[in-house]
Amino acid sequence: MAGTEGDAGPGPGPAGAAPAPAVPLRTVLREWGRIGVIGFGGPPAHIRLLRQLCVERRGWLDATEFEDAIAVCNLMPGPASTQLAIFCAWRLRGRAGALVGGAGFFMPGLVVILALSVLFVSASPPLAVLGAGAGAGGAVPAVALAAGASLATPSWRNRPATARWFCYLAAGLAAAATIGPWLVAVLLACGAVELAVQRRRGPHPPTPDPPRERPHEQEREPGTEGGPGTEGGLGTEGGPGMLRGLAAAPLALTWAVGGGVLASIAWVAIKVGGLSFGGGFVIIPLMQADAVSRYHWMTGPQFLNAVALGQVTPGPVVQTVAVVGYAAAGIAGGLLASAVAFAPSFALVLLGARHFDRIRGDRRARAFLQGAGPAAIGAIFGSAITLAREISHPWQYLVLAGALVLLFPLRRGVVLTLLSAAAVGVTVALATGTVAP
């Protein structure tokens, strides 16, 4: 019967959720791969495409469960839209679906960004490529400001208190602009402070959401995926251990085979994939400090190119780390960086998806995010400062001003803005014979 094998059936879903249909793996690969190809625009675009597929067009998940999954993914560290894509695939086809769907989601962007890295991070790129990179790089600080602004309004609505919200925001901004390598410690500290403040107010009576009754709810036999004999649909024998091994495998292989630069790439990537609260831009100062200042894998302008490539290619913005890996150790470094960066997302969903309802209702998780969330938004604003410092040509400041106009008063998209900036850069380079007139 479907579901008796750990990989064969759909994931059980959170408590009270109706069983999802068992969708063929080839369908999961095709549909999630399609999103990976056309998913330009970052998390808002990815969430919209997943909703259209899973809720509106196919009816695989109901709207309430989908919104709950969005909320929980935003509570967890790591790229939220990637975790949402993995969760939706897990609901349809269990562990195998999660692995296939997650790979389909980020692999197209990885292929594209590594191909572009060969051009933009090479020792002597063509003049037109230099111009495109310099033009897009000039617009990147404006993109960071737009990313922070898009998150500020929802965070403000859920703020714990006005004064503390501004303090957390300021702490994140200052940390990103000054002590990039220690940014994550500041984010965690802000979350811990808010958690302590809310605890000091004294215990509150628990008010869990009542379980929602869903149509077609049915019992599962003991031992089937998600049934009473399993833990989170993982099976009683070796499931969690296997999944923890999945998360640790890229790191273990790195140390065993390469060490040295590969180990450094893996360490940077694990920080990017596991600590990026609020989106990929949060981790930009830390990645910049490692790639440019600590390991000297890239120059500052090359790092601007990497961030721009992460924005204009489809799939998650966290793919920027693949460019860093490529700059350090070629294609092998780019593949390793991507594998390690996405491993925490797979592990978090595969180990915890069945408990998403409880995670969302946990006041400690909410309190922590009410402190770390504003700090992460401040860090995104602060990343605009660190990125602007890497601008090296006067005409790039004009590009930056134009990008601000496109993104804010005119409300144009990020991809269009970066492509327009790249076109300006190509024009300048070809007209003057250099990117530094």
C-alpha positions as CSV (number, residue, x, y, z in Angstrom):
1,M,0.0,0.0,0.0
2,A,1.2,3.6,-0.7
3,G,3.2,5.0,2.1
4,T,4.5,1.8,3.6
5,E,8.0,2.5,2.3
6,G,9.6,5.6,3.6
7,D,10.1,7.1,0.2
8,A,7.1,5.8,-1.6
9,G,4.2,7.7,-0.2
10,P,3.3,11.4,0.4
11,G,4.4,13.1,3.6
12,P,1.8,13.1,6.4
13,G,1.8,16.8,6.8
14,P,1.2,18.7,10.1
15,A,-1.3,17.4,12.6
16,G,-4.8,17.4,11.3
17,A,-3.8,17.8,7.6
18,A,-5.5,15.7,5.0
19,P,-3.2,13.2,3.2
20,A,-1.8,14.7,0.0
21,P,-2.1,12.8,-3.2
22,A,0.8,10.6,-4.2
23,V,2.3,12.5,-7.1
24,P,4.7,10.7,-9.4
25,L,8.3,11.8,-8.9
26,R,8.7,12.7,-12.5
27,T,5.8,15.2,-12.0
28,V,7.5,16.7,-9.0
29,L,10.8,17.0,-10.9
30,R,9.1,18.6,-13.9
31,E,7.0,21.1,-11.9
32,W,9.7,22.1,-9.4
33,G,12.2,22.3,-12.2
34,R,9.9,24.6,-14.1
35,I,9.8,26.9,-11.1
36,G,13.6,26.7,-10.8
37,V,13.9,27.9,-14.5
38,I,11.3,30.7,-14.4
39,G,11.7,31.8,-10.8
40,F,13.2,35.2,-11.3
41,G,12.7,37.8,-8.6
42,G,13.6,36.0,-5.4
43,P,11.3,34.7,-2.6
44,P,8.1,36.6,-3.5
45,A,8.2,35.2,-7.0
46,H,9.0,31.7,-5.7
47,I,6.1,31.7,-3.2
48,R,3.7,33.0,-5.8
49,L,4.7,30.2,-8.3
50,L,4.4,27.5,-5.6
51,R,1.0,28.8,-4.5
52,Q,-0.2,28.8,-8.1
53,L,1.0,25.2,-8.6
54,C,0.2,23.5,-5.4
55,V,-3.0,25.4,-4.2
56,E,-4.7,27.1,-7.2
57,R,-3.9,25.0,-10.2
58,R,-3.5,21.4,-8.9
59,G,-5.2,21.6,-5.5
60,W,-2.5,19.4,-3.9
61,L,-2.5,21.5,-0.7
62,D,-5.2,23.7,0.8
63,A,-4.6,27.4,1.2
64,T,-4.5,27.3,5.0
65,E,-1.7,24.7,5.2
66,F,0.3,26.6,2.5
67,E,0.1,29.8,4.5
68,D,1.1,28.0,7.7
69,A,4.1,26.5,5.9
70,I,5.2,30.0,4.8
71,A,5.0,31.3,8.4
72,V,7.0,28.4,9.8
73,C,9.7,28.7,7.1
74,N,10.1,32.3,8.0
75,L,10.6,31.3,11.6
76,M,13.5,29.0,10.7
77,P,17.0,29.9,9.8
78,G,18.0,29.5,6.1
79,P,16.4,30.5,2.8
80,A,12.6,30.5,3.4
81,S,11.5,30.0,-0.2
82,T,13.8,27.0,-0.6
83,Q,12.5,25.4,2.5
84,L,8.9,26.0,1.3
85,A,9.6,24.4,-2.0
86,I,11.1,21.3,-0.2
87,F,8.2,21.1,2.2
88,C,5.6,21.2,-0.6
89,A,7.4,18.4,-2.5
90,W,7.7,16.4,0.8
91,R,3.9,16.7,1.3
92,L,3.3,15.1,-2.1
93,R,5.9,12.4,-2.2
94,G,7.7,12.1,1.2
95,R,11.5,12.1,1.4
96,A,12.1,11.2,-2.2
97,G,9.8,14.0,-3.3
98,A,11.6,16.5,-1.0
99,L,15.0,15.5,-2.5
100,V,13.8,15.5,-6.1
101,G,11.7,18.7,-5.7
102,G,14.4,20.6,-3.8
103,A,17.0,19.7,-6.4
104,G,14.7,20.6,-9.2
105,F,14.1,24.0,-7.6
106,F,17.7,25.1,-7.2
107,M,19.7,23.2,-9.8
108,P,18.7,25.3,-12.9
109,G,19.8,28.4,-11.2
110,L,23.1,26.7,-10.1
111,V,23.9,25.7,-13.7
112,V,23.2,29.2,-15.0
113,I,25.1,31.0,-12.3
114,L,28.2,28.7,-12.6
115,A,28.2,29.3,-16.4
116,L,28.1,33.1,-15.9
117,S,30.8,32.8,-13.2
118,V,33.2,31.5,-15.8
119,L,32.7,34.8,-17.6
120,F,32.5,37.3,-14.7
121,V,35.1,35.9,-12.4
122,S,37.7,34.8,-14.9
123,A,41.2,36.4,-14.9
124,S,40.7,38.4,-18.1
125,P,37.0,38.7,-19.0
126,P,36.0,40.5,-22.3
127,L,35.5,44.2,-22.1
128,A,31.7,44.0,-22.5
129,V,31.5,41.5,-19.6
130,L,33.6,43.8,-17.4
131,G,31.2,46.7,-18.3
132,A,28.1,44.6,-17.6
133,G,29.5,43.5,-14.2
134,A,30.5,47.0,-13.2
135,G,27.1,48.4,-14.2
136,A,25.1,45.7,-12.4
137,G,27.5,46.0,-9.4
138,G,26.7,49.7,-9.2
139,A,23.0,48.9,-8.8
140,V,23.4,46.1,-6.2
141,P,23.4,48.5,-3.1
142,A,20.0,49.8,-4.2
143,V,18.7,46.2,-4.5
144,A,19.8,45.6,-0.9
145,L,17.9,48.7,0.2
146,A,14.8,47.5,-1.7
147,A,15.1,44.0,-0.1
148,G,15.2,45.5,3.4
149,A,12.3,47.9,2.7
150,S,10.1,45.0,1.5
151,L,10.6,43.2,4.8
152,A,10.4,46.2,7.1
153,T,6.6,46.8,6.9
154,P,5.5,43.2,7.8
155,S,8.1,43.2,10.6
156,W,6.8,46.5,12.0
157,R,3.3,45.2,12.1
158,N,4.4,42.3,14.3
159,R,6.9,44.3,16.4
160,P,7.2,43.5,20.1
161,A,7.5,47.2,21.1
162,T,8.5,50.3,19.1
163,A,11.6,51.2,21.0
164,R,13.0,47.6,21.0
165,W,12.2,47.1,17.4
166,F,14.3,50.2,16.5
167,C,17.1,49.1,18.8
168,Y,17.3,45.7,17.1
169,L,17.1,47.3,13.7
170,A,20.0,49.6,14.6
171,A,22.1,46.8,16.1
172,G,21.8,44.8,12.9
173,L,22.6,47.7,10.7
174,A,25.6,48.7,12.7
175,A,26.9,45.2,12.9
176,A,26.6,44.6,9.1
177,A,28.3,47.9,8.3
178,T,31.2,47.4,10.8
179,I,31.8,43.9,12.1
180,G,30.5,41.7,9.3
181,P,32.1,38.4,10.4
182,W,30.3,38.7,13.8
183,L,27.0,39.7,12.4
184,V,25.3,36.4,13.2
185,A,26.3,36.7,16.8
186,V,24.5,40.1,16.9
187,L,21.4,38.5,15.3
188,L,21.3,35.7,17.8
189,A,21.9,38.1,20.7
190,C,18.9,40.3,19.6
191,G,16.7,37.2,19.5
192,A,17.9,36.1,22.9
193,V,17.3,39.5,24.4
194,E,13.7,39.6,23.2
195,L,13.1,36.1,24.4
196,A,14.4,37.0,27.8
197,V,12.3,40.2,27.9
198,Q,9.1,38.3,27.1
199,R,9.9,35.5,29.6
200,R,10.5,38.1,32.4
201,R,6.9,39.2,32.0
202,G,5.9,35.9,33.5
203,P,4.2,32.8,32.2
204,H,1.2,33.1,30.0
205,P,-1.5,30.5,29.8
206,P,-1.0,28.4,26.7
207,T,-3.4,29.3,23.9
208,P,-2.7,26.7,21.2
209,D,-4.7,26.9,18.0
210,P,-7.5,24.3,18.0
211,P,-6.8,21.5,15.5
212,R,-8.5,22.2,12.2
213,E,-10.8,19.6,10.9
214,R,-10.1,18.8,7.3
215,P,-12.1,16.7,4.9
216,H,-11.0,13.2,4.0
217,E,-8.9,12.9,7.2
218,Q,-8.1,9.2,7.6
219,E,-6.1,6.9,9.9
220,R,-2.8,5.5,8.8
221,E,-1.6,2.1,9.7
222,P,1.2,1.8,12.3
223,G,4.6,1.7,10.5
224,T,3.3,3.7,7.4
225,E,4.8,7.1,6.7
226,G,3.4,9.6,9.2
227,G,1.5,6.9,11.1
228,P,1.7,6.2,14.8
229,G,4.8,4.0,14.4
230,T,6.9,6.7,12.8
231,E,8.5,10.0,13.9
232,G,7.8,12.8,11.4
233,G,7.2,10.3,8.6
234,L,10.8,9.1,8.8
235,G,10.3,5.6,10.0
236,T,11.4,4.1,13.3
237,E,14.7,2.6,12.1
238,G,17.4,5.0,11.0
239,G,15.3,7.8,9.6
240,P,16.5,10.8,11.6
241,G,20.1,9.4,11.6
242,M,20.0,9.0,7.8
243,L,18.8,12.6,7.4
244,R,21.4,14.0,9.8
245,G,23.9,12.1,7.7
246,L,22.5,13.8,4.6
247,A,23.2,17.2,6.2
248,A,26.6,16.3,7.3
249,A,27.8,14.4,4.2
250,P,29.0,17.3,2.2
251,L,31.1,18.6,5.1
252,A,32.5,15.1,5.9
253,L,33.4,14.5,2.3
254,T,35.1,17.9,2.1
255,W,37.4,17.3,5.1
256,A,38.2,13.8,4.0
257,V,39.0,14.5,0.4
258,G,40.1,18.1,0.1
259,G,40.6,19.9,3.3
260,G,42.3,23.3,2.9
261,V,40.4,25.6,0.6
262,L,37.5,23.2,0.2
263,A,37.1,23.1,4.0
264,S,37.0,26.9,4.0
265,I,34.4,27.0,1.3
266,A,32.3,24.5,3.2
267,W,32.6,26.6,6.4
268,V,31.5,29.7,4.6
269,A,28.6,27.9,2.8
270,I,27.3,26.3,6.0
271,K,27.1,29.8,7.6
272,V,25.2,31.1,4.5
273,G,22.7,28.2,4.4
274,G,22.1,27.8,8.1
275,L,22.1,31.4,9.4
276,S,20.5,33.5,6.8
277,F,17.5,34.8,8.8
278,G,15.3,37.0,6.6
279,G,16.8,36.1,3.2
280,G,20.1,35.9,1.4
281,F,21.1,39.6,1.8
282,V,21.3,39.1,5.6
283,I,24.4,37.0,5.2
284,I,26.1,39.2,2.5
285,P,28.4,41.1,5.0
286,L,29.6,37.9,6.5
287,M,30.2,36.3,3.0
288,Q,31.8,39.5,1.8
289,A,34.2,39.5,4.8
290,D,35.2,35.9,4.2
291,A,35.5,35.9,0.4
292,V,37.2,39.3,0.0
293,S,39.0,40.2,3.3
294,R,39.8,36.9,5.0
295,Y,40.4,34.4,2.2
296,H,41.0,36.8,-0.7
297,W,39.2,34.6,-3.1
298,M,37.7,37.6,-4.9
299,T,38.2,41.4,-5.2
300,G,35.5,43.8,-4.0
301,P,34.1,44.4,-7.6
302,Q,34.0,40.7,-8.3
303,F,31.9,40.2,-5.1
304,L,29.5,42.9,-6.4
305,N,29.3,40.8,-9.6
306,A,28.5,37.7,-7.5
307,V,25.7,39.4,-5.7
308,A,24.3,40.7,-9.0
309,L,24.5,37.2,-10.5
310,G,22.6,35.8,-7.6
311,Q,19.8,38.3,-8.2
312,V,19.5,38.0,-12.0
313,T,19.6,34.2,-12.2
314,P,16.5,32.1,-11.4
315,G,16.1,30.3,-8.1
316,P,17.2,31.3,-4.6
317,V,19.4,34.3,-3.9
318,V,21.6,32.1,-1.7
319,Q,23.1,30.8,-5.0
320,T,25.5,33.8,-4.7
321,V,27.6,31.4,-2.6
322,A,28.2,29.3,-5.6
323,V,30.1,32.2,-7.3
324,V,32.2,32.5,-4.2
325,G,33.0,28.8,-4.3
326,Y,33.8,29.1,-8.0
327,A,36.2,32.0,-7.4
328,A,38.0,29.9,-4.7
329,A,38.2,26.5,-6.4
330,G,36.6,26.5,-9.8
331,I,33.5,24.4,-10.7
332,A,34.2,21.9,-7.9
333,G,34.2,24.8,-5.4
334,G,31.0,26.2,-6.7
335,L,29.2,22.8,-6.6
336,L,30.5,22.2,-3.1
337,A,29.4,25.6,-1.8
338,S,25.9,25.1,-3.2
339,A,25.5,21.6,-1.8
340,V,26.6,22.6,1.7
341,A,24.5,25.8,1.7
342,F,21.3,23.9,0.8
343,A,21.9,20.9,3.1
344,P,20.5,22.6,6.2
345,S,17.3,23.5,4.4
346,F,16.7,19.8,3.4
347,A,17.6,18.6,6.9
348,L,15.3,21.1,8.7
349,V,12.3,20.3,6.5
350,L,12.8,16.5,6.5
351,L,13.3,16.3,10.2
352,G,10.7,18.9,11.3
353,A,8.0,19.2,8.7
354,R,5.5,17.0,10.5
355,H,5.7,19.4,13.5
356,F,5.2,22.7,11.6
357,D,2.0,23.4,13.4
358,R,3.7,23.2,16.8
359,I,6.7,25.3,15.6
360,R,4.4,28.1,14.4
361,G,2.5,28.1,17.7
362,D,5.7,28.1,19.9
363,R,5.9,31.4,21.7
364,R,9.6,31.0,22.2
365,A,10.2,30.8,18.5
366,R,8.0,33.8,17.9
367,A,9.7,35.8,20.6
368,F,13.2,35.0,19.3
369,L,12.1,36.0,15.7
370,Q,10.7,39.3,17.1
371,G,14.2,40.2,18.1
372,A,16.3,38.5,15.4
373,G,13.9,39.6,12.6
374,P,14.3,43.4,12.9
375,A,18.1,42.9,13.4
376,A,18.2,40.9,10.2
377,I,16.3,43.7,8.4
378,G,18.8,46.2,9.8
379,A,21.6,43.9,8.5
380,I,20.2,44.0,5.0
381,F,20.2,47.8,5.1
382,G,23.8,47.6,6.5
383,S,24.8,45.3,3.7
384,A,24.0,48.2,1.3
385,I,26.7,50.2,3.0
386,T,29.3,47.5,2.7
387,L,28.4,46.9,-0.9
388,A,28.5,50.6,-1.8
389,R,32.1,50.7,-0.5
390,E,33.1,48.4,-3.3
391,I,32.0,50.8,-6.0
392,S,35.2,51.9,-7.6
393,H,34.2,54.1,-10.7
394,P,32.5,57.5,-10.5
395,W,29.9,56.6,-13.2
396,Q,28.7,53.7,-11.1
397,Y,27.3,56.2,-8.6
398,L,25.1,57.5,-11.4
399,V,24.0,53.9,-12.0
400,L,23.2,53.6,-8.3
401,A,21.1,56.7,-8.4
402,G,19.2,55.5,-11.4
403,A,18.6,52.1,-9.8
404,L,17.1,53.8,-6.7
405,V,14.7,55.6,-9.0
406,L,13.7,52.5,-10.8
407,L,13.2,50.4,-7.6
408,F,11.4,53.0,-5.4
409,P,9.5,55.8,-7.2
410,L,8.9,53.7,-10.4
411,R,8.6,50.4,-8.5
412,R,10.3,48.3,-11.2
413,G,11.6,44.8,-10.6
414,V,15.0,43.8,-9.4
415,V,15.9,41.8,-12.5
416,L,14.9,44.7,-14.9
417,T,16.9,47.1,-12.8
418,L,20.0,45.0,-12.8
419,L,19.8,44.3,-16.5
420,S,19.3,48.0,-17.2
421,A,22.3,48.8,-15.1
422,A,24.4,46.1,-16.9
423,A,23.3,47.6,-20.2
424,V,24.6,51.0,-19.1
425,G,27.9,49.4,-18.1
426,V,28.3,47.7,-21.4
427,T,27.6,51.0,-23.2
428,V,30.2,52.9,-21.1
429,A,32.8,50.1,-21.6
430,L,32.4,49.9,-25.3
431,A,32.2,53.7,-25.8
432,T,35.3,54.5,-23.8
433,G,37.3,51.3,-24.2
434,T,37.5,50.9,-20.4
435,V,35.2,50.6,-17.4
436,A,37.1,53.3,-15.6
437,P,36.8,56.5,-17.7
